Amino acid sequence: MKKVVTFGEIMLRLAPRGFLRFSQANSFDVVYGGGESNVAVSLANYGVPVDFVTR
């Protein structure tokens, strides 16, 4: 099986709980994402060899 290489960046989203505004929150849920990283993770879950390149 051929290896898939994705190029991009990983995004970090800080989401306040309870629909609070950012300035009102004391804690945040951390969610990682980004189109390229989502594709790489999904392919890896299916057993496809994947590399992720970023800078």
C-alpha positions as CSV (number, residue, x, y, z in Angstrom):
1,M,0.0,0.0,0.0
2,K,1.3,3.5,-0.9
3,K,1.9,6.1,1.8
4,V,-0.2,9.3,1.9
5,V,1.5,12.5,2.8
6,T,-0.5,15.5,3.9
7,F,0.8,19.1,4.1
8,G,-0.8,21.7,6.3
9,E,-1.2,22.9,9.8
10,I,-3.0,21.7,12.9
11,M,-5.5,24.1,14.3
12,L,-6.3,24.5,18.0
13,R,-9.7,25.7,19.0
14,L,-10.5,26.8,22.6
15,A,-14.2,26.5,23.3
16,P,-15.7,27.9,26.5
17,R,-18.2,25.6,28.2
18,G,-21.9,26.5,28.7
19,F,-22.0,29.0,25.8
20,L,-20.1,31.6,27.8
21,R,-18.2,34.3,26.1
22,F,-14.5,33.9,25.8
23,S,-13.8,36.6,28.4
24,Q,-16.2,35.1,30.9
25,A,-14.8,31.6,30.9
26,N,-12.4,30.1,33.4
27,S,-11.8,26.9,31.5
28,F,-12.0,25.8,27.9
29,D,-12.4,22.6,25.9
30,V,-9.5,22.1,23.6
31,V,-10.3,20.7,20.1
32,Y,-7.6,20.0,17.5
33,G,-8.5,20.0,13.9
34,G,-7.8,21.2,10.4
35,G,-8.6,19.6,7.1
36,E,-5.2,18.1,6.4
37,S,-4.8,16.6,9.9
38,N,-8.4,15.3,9.8
39,V,-7.7,13.4,6.6
40,A,-4.4,12.0,8.0
41,V,-6.1,10.8,11.1
42,S,-9.0,9.2,9.2
43,L,-6.8,7.4,6.8
44,A,-4.6,6.2,9.6
45,N,-7.7,4.8,11.4
46,Y,-8.3,2.8,8.2
47,G,-4.8,1.4,8.3
48,V,-3.3,3.5,5.5
49,P,0.3,4.6,6.2
50,V,0.3,8.4,6.6
51,D,2.8,11.2,7.2
52,F,1.9,14.7,8.2
53,V,4.2,17.6,7.1
54,T,4.0,21.0,8.7
55,R,6.2,23.9,9.4
